[in-house]
Amino acid sequence: MSALTLFALIEPLAKRLQDAGVAFGHGTLNAFDEAAWLVLWRLGLPLDTELDTLPHQAITPEQLEACTALIEERIATRKPAAYLTREAWLQGVSFYIDERAIVPRSLIAEVLAEGTIDAWLSEQTQHVLDLCTGNGSLAVLAALAWPEVMVTGADISDDALAVAAINIERHGVQDRVKLVHSDGLASVPGRFDLILCNPPYVCQASMDELPAEYRAEPALALTGGTDGMDFVRQLLRDAPARMSENAVLILEIGHECEHFEAAFPDLEVVWLETSAGDDQVLLITREALLSL
């Protein structure tokens, strides 16, 4: 009897996920990628392993049992895979994550990595705020992208800040990233040259329809009220006083573009292109905010 190979292991487990109707979107977008992620993690292989380089790797009965059990746990609990592995990846960077914080997946990470906002920055961009920092991933990515800047990560959740502290130490940026407990901008000290914010923006109708995987995350990090704009309204009112003269705000509003434009019909913004489209992340200058 021929040995079971990696591909032959992943394919039926992917079908098991598909047939069980689990929801994706916390690092993968389909059943095969999710199964591959969980299998590679369980086997102790790098998650960025090119599967076509290991098509004939033999799988032992014990490994088969362990991988199958992990897939069954994913199905039974409906927890995002990142919560099971205690690891999430954003722009090729690994972050620790657990149920205390939302799984990092912000499209703002693309904007940082691809230099989309560089034209709005300058040598005067020295102080960066990551508001609603969650597990601290954007704060860390900002510190890694711009070694000369100081970063503040703020969140209302002490649990999330505890997770963020793990990631800041993990990536060795604790000298340049400070964490602050704050309800919005209320307790954040100073003025900033760049504010990054992936706020709770999911409208109530969407919250009511979320799959179980998203309900496993802290609701505080998701729900934005009836139209999803409760936090955003307060932020846009408060932000100018906390921004330097030429500062910009990078804001993610996900699939709530229609609600955002209804709430701020006269606000001048710049929509930024991402892999999810050009209507989910936007840039607002301080000057534009002052016109509200």
Sequence and secondary structure as in RCSB ss.txt:
>XXXX:A:sequence
MSALTLFALIEPLAKRLQDAGVAFGHGTLNAFDEAAWLVLWRLGLPLDTELDTLPHQAITPEQLEACTALIEERI
ATRKPAAYLTREAWLQGVSFYIDERAIVPRSLIAEVLAEGTIDAWLSEQTQHVLDLCTGNGSLAVLAALAWPEVM
VTGADISDDALAVAAINIERHGVQDRVKLVHSDGLASVPGRFDLILCNPPYVCQASMDELPAEYRAEPALALTGG
TDGMDFVRQLLRDAPARMSENAVLILEIGHECEHFEAAFPDLEVVWLETSAGDDQVLLITREALLSL
>XXXX:A:secstr
   EEHHHHHHHHHHHHHHHT    SS SSHHHHHHHHHHHHTT  TT  GGGSTT EE HHHHHHHHHHHHHHH
HH   HHHHHTEEEETTEEEE  TTS     THHHHHHHTTTGGG  TT  EEEEET TTSHHHHHHHHH TT E
EEEEES HHHHHHHHHHHHHTT TTTEEEEE STTTT  S EEEEEE    B HHHHHT  HHHHTS GGGTB  
SSS HHHHHHHHHGGGGEEEEEEEEEE TT HHHHHHH TT   EEEEETTEEEEEEEEEHHHHHT 
